[in-house]
Amino acid sequence: MTPCELASKISNLPNRAPITAELTSLLRNPDPNDSAGIKLPNRKKQWLGWLGTYEEPKYYRRKDSIRTAQFVYNHLLAPEMVLWLGEVSGVSEAVVRNAKKAACSVQPNPATRCAAIRKIIPWKIIEYRLNKPTVDDSVPTGREQIESFIPRSLTKDCVYTIVEGSQLDRLFEDGLEVHREERRPWVTAEKMFYDARAANKYLPVLFGDAAHCSRLLYWGLLTDVHVQNGATSFSVDRLRKIRGKHKTQELVLRSSEKNIAPNFIRPYAICMTPKFLNQKDVERHSWPLSSPARMGRRMAPQHA
């Protein structure tokens, strides 16, 4: 993405960003009881003005005007502008608040504050959110939109993990989106997720029974994943029963191209997508992955 393309996307974003406004107030006046009279800058105009200068190499002593949008984001020394872009582009409120908290907990200078924000909201997340299709909030979301979605194919690789079978059964019966947290960094899965989005494909997640690791029970489509501080939070659109009786040992590890061993007890692995996953289940019953509304309940985290 070029700076010009980023400017075009920003021009369609809202200016209002309450969490960024909170950060601005804190940085300008640390006393929360004395915030009256603080005028909040128009961050959207700031971004558009800043990006416009990248078309003119003479500004700010720039010797090379051929820069990418990622370069601009990673070298910006204005923490409120960095946080604003994450907030208005659709990064979840919890992540934005974590980034704001991180910016306030480091050394009080622009470089360290921006680095703290970018550690939680890296460019790949910004780029994904900016390129993500938007859905009108007035249009029904959830099951009402299923039929209008364009079918996507599955990626050639998948994620394997384990959850207590009884929890999976309840979620399957409810037909709700799965939200889960793991105390392991799914770094590879996160990269695969964004690569899949760029290729307009679905990344499947297969669930085995934590009590009987040789049993494969359900599968779903990864809708979100975020790695932070050595842990991972992720969401799956809903659970689908794996047809027939299939064992974990049928899965082939991507790294070794060998089947999972009978004594394999790791709670996370990258495997080749098995042929027994039914593409028709994706085409007929997938949830709208670009819906701004999230439905479902949160599962209690399993600590591996």
C-alpha positions in Angstrom: 0.0 0.0 0.0 1.3 3.4 -0.9 0.9 6.6 1.1 -1.6 7.9 -1.5 -3.7 4.7 -1.1 -3.6 5.0 2.7 -4.7 8.6 2.4 -7.6 7.5 0.2 -8.7 4.9 2.8 -8.3 7.4 5.7 -10.5 9.9 3.9 -13.4 7.5 4.2 -12.9 6.9 8.0 -14.7 8.7 10.8 -12.8 11.3 12.7 -14.3 10.6 16.1 -12.1 8.4 18.3 -13.0 8.6 22.0 -10.1 6.4 23.3 -7.6 8.5 21.3 -9.2 11.6 22.9 -8.6 10.1 26.3 -5.0 9.6 25.4 -4.7 13.1 24.2 -6.1 14.5 27.4 -3.8 12.3 29.5 -0.7 13.3 27.6 -1.5 17.0 27.6 -2.8 17.2 31.2 -2.1 14.2 33.5 -4.6 15.5 36.0 -7.9 13.9 35.1 -9.8 16.5 37.3 -8.5 19.4 35.2 -9.2 18.5 31.6 -11.5 21.4 30.8 -10.5 23.5 27.9 -8.4 21.0 26.0 -9.1 21.3 22.3 -8.8 18.0 20.5 -7.0 18.1 17.1 -8.6 16.7 14.0 -6.5 13.6 13.6 -8.0 12.8 10.2 -6.8 16.1 8.8 -3.4 15.5 10.5 -3.0 12.2 8.8 -4.1 13.5 5.4 -1.8 16.4 5.7 1.1 14.3 6.7 0.6 11.7 4.0 0.4 14.5 1.4 3.9 15.6 2.2 5.2 12.2 1.1 4.4 13.2 -2.5 6.8 16.1 -2.1 10.4 14.9 -1.3 11.6 18.4 -0.4 9.4 18.5 2.7 11.0 17.5 6.0 14.4 16.9 4.3 13.2 13.7 2.7 15.6 12.4 0.2 13.4 9.6 -1.1 9.7 10.0 -1.6 9.1 6.4 -2.6 7.8 5.1 0.6 5.2 2.6 1.6 2.3 3.1 3.9 3.9 0.7 6.3 7.0 2.8 6.4 4.9 5.9 7.2 3.1 4.1 10.0 6.2 2.6 11.5 8.2 5.9 11.5 5.5 8.2 12.7 6.4 9.9 16.0 2.9 11.0 17.1 1.3 8.5 19.5 -2.2 10.0 19.2 -2.1 9.7 15.4 -0.9 6.1 15.6 -3.6 5.1 18.1 -6.3 7.0 16.2 -5.6 5.0 13.0 -6.0 1.7 14.9 -9.2 2.9 16.6 -11.1 4.2 13.6 -9.9 1.4 11.3 -11.9 -1.1 13.4 -9.4 -2.6 15.8 -11.3 -4.0 18.8 -11.9 -1.6 21.7 -10.1 -3.9 24.2 -6.9 -3.9 22.0 -7.0 -0.2 21.5 -7.4 0.4 25.2 -4.4 -1.9 25.9 -2.4 0.1 23.4 -3.4 3.3 25.1 -2.4 1.9 28.5 0.9 0.8 27.1 1.6 4.2 25.7 1.0 5.8 29.1 3.3 3.3 30.9 6.5 3.9 29.1 9.1 6.7 29.0 7.3 10.0 28.2 8.6 10.6 24.8 6.9 10.2 21.4 9.2 7.5 20.1 8.7 5.1 23.0 5.0 5.8 23.2 4.6 5.1 19.5 6.6 1.9 19.7 4.5 0.7 22.6 1.3 1.3 20.6 2.7 -0.4 17.4 3.8 -3.4 19.5 0.1 -4.1 20.2 -1.3 -2.8 16.9 1.3 -3.6 14.3 0.9 -2.5 10.7 -0.4 -5.9 9.5 -3.5 -5.4 11.7 -4.0 -1.9 10.4 -3.7 -3.1 6.8 -6.1 -5.9 7.3 -8.7 -3.7 8.9 -8.4 -1.0 6.2 -8.8 -3.7 3.5 -11.6 -5.5 5.2 -14.9 -5.2 3.5 -17.3 -2.9 5.4 -20.9 -3.8 6.2 -23.6 -1.2 6.8 -24.7 -1.3 10.4 -28.3 -1.0 9.2 -28.1 -4.3 7.3 -29.0 -7.4 9.4 -25.9 -9.4 10.5 -25.5 -13.0 11.6 -27.6 -15.7 10.0 -29.7 -13.1 8.0 -26.6 -12.3 5.9 -25.5 -15.9 5.2 -27.0 -16.2 1.8 -25.5 -12.9 0.5 -21.9 -14.0 1.1 -19.6 -15.0 -1.6 -18.2 -18.5 -0.9 -14.5 -18.8 -0.3 -12.3 -21.8 -0.4 -10.3 -23.2 2.5 -6.5 -22.7 2.9 -4.3 -25.6 2.2 -3.1 -25.6 5.9 -5.2 -25.5 9.1 -4.8 -25.0 12.8 -5.3 -27.9 15.2 -6.1 -27.3 18.9 -7.8 -29.1 21.8 -10.7 -28.1 24.0 -12.8 -30.1 26.5 -15.4 -32.1 24.6 -18.3 -31.0 26.9 -17.5 -27.3 26.2 -17.5 -27.9 22.5 -20.8 -29.8 22.6 -22.5 -26.9 24.4 -21.2 -24.4 21.9 -22.2 -26.5 19.0 -25.8 -26.8 20.3 -26.0 -23.1 20.8 -24.6 -22.4 17.3 -22.6 -19.4 18.6 -19.3 -17.9 17.7 -16.4 -19.3 19.8 -14.1 -16.9 21.6 -11.1 -18.4 23.3 -7.8 -17.4 24.9 -4.6 -19.5 25.1 -1.4 -19.0 27.0 0.6 -19.7 23.9 1.6 -17.4 21.1 0.0 -18.6 17.9 2.4 -16.5 15.8 2.3 -18.8 12.7 -1.5 -19.0 12.9 -1.8 -15.2 13.1 0.3 -14.8 10.0 -1.7 -17.5 8.2 -4.9 -15.7 9.1 -3.8 -12.4 7.5 -2.4 -14.3 4.5 -5.7 -16.1 4.1 -7.6 -12.8 4.2 -5.4 -11.3 1.6 -6.1 -14.4 -0.6 -9.8 -14.3 0.1 -9.8 -17.7 1.7 -10.9 -19.2 5.0 -8.5 -20.6 7.5 -10.0 -23.7 9.2 -9.5 -24.6 12.9 -9.9 -28.3 13.9 -10.8 -29.1 17.5 -9.8 -32.3 19.3 -11.1 -33.5 22.7 -8.7 -32.4 25.4 -9.8 -35.4 27.5 -9.2 -37.8 24.6 -6.6 -36.2 22.3 -7.0 -38.8 19.6 -10.6 -37.7 18.8 -11.4 -35.0 16.3 -14.8 -33.5 17.1 -15.5 -30.2 15.4 -14.1 -27.6 13.1 -14.8 -23.9 12.3 -13.4 -20.9 10.4 -11.0 -18.5 12.1 -12.5 -15.0 12.2 -10.0 -13.2 14.4 -6.7 -13.9 16.1 -4.4 -11.6 18.2 -1.0 -12.5 19.7 0.1 -10.4 22.6 2.5 -10.8 25.5 3.1 -14.5 24.7 -0.7 -15.3 24.7 -3.3 -15.6 22.0 -7.0 -14.6 21.7 -8.9 -16.0 18.8 -12.5 -16.4 17.5 -14.1 -19.1 15.3 -17.3 -18.4 13.5 -19.2 -21.4 14.8 -18.6 -25.2 15.2 -19.4 -27.8 12.6 -19.3 -31.5 13.4 -16.6 -33.4 11.6 -18.5 -36.0 9.6 -17.5 -39.6 10.2 -15.1 -40.9 12.8 -11.7 -39.2 12.3 -8.7 -39.4 14.6 -6.1 -36.8 15.3 -3.4 -39.1 13.9 -5.0 -38.6 10.4 -3.7 -35.0 10.4 -0.4 -34.3 8.7 2.0 -31.8 10.3 3.0 -29.1 7.9 6.5 -28.9 9.3 7.4 -32.6 8.9 4.8 -33.7 6.4 4.2 -36.7 8.7 1.1 -37.8 10.5 0.6 -36.7 14.1 2.0 -39.3 16.4 -0.3 -41.3 18.7 1.3 -39.7 21.8 1.0 -36.2 20.5 -0.4 -34.0 23.3 0.5 -30.5 22.2 -2.5 -28.1 22.3 -1.6 -26.3 19.1 -0.2 -27.4 15.7 -0.2 -26.3 12.1 -1.4 -29.1 9.8 -2.3 -29.7 6.2 -6.1 -29.2 5.7 -7.6 -32.7 5.6 -9.8 -33.7 2.7 -12.7 -34.8 4.9 -13.6 -31.1 5.7 -16.7 -30.4 3.6 -16.4 -27.3 1.5 -20.3 -27.2 1.2 -20.4 -26.5 5.0 -18.4 -23.4 4.2 -20.5 -22.2 1.3 -23.9 -22.8 2.9 -23.5 -22.1 6.5 -20.6 -19.7 7.0 -21.0 -16.6 9.2 -20.3 -13.2 7.7 -16.7 -12.7 8.7 -16.8 -9.0 7.9 -19.7 -8.3 10.1 -19.0 -5.4 12.6 -21.3 -7.1 15.1 -19.9 -10.0 17.1 -22.3 -12.6 18.5 -21.8 -15.4 21.0 -20.5 -15.9 24.4 -16.9 -16.2 25.7 -15.4 -19.5 26.6 -13.3 -19.7 29.8 -9.6 -19.7 28.9 -7.9 -23.1 29.0 -4.4 -22.9 30.3 -2.1 -25.3 28.5 
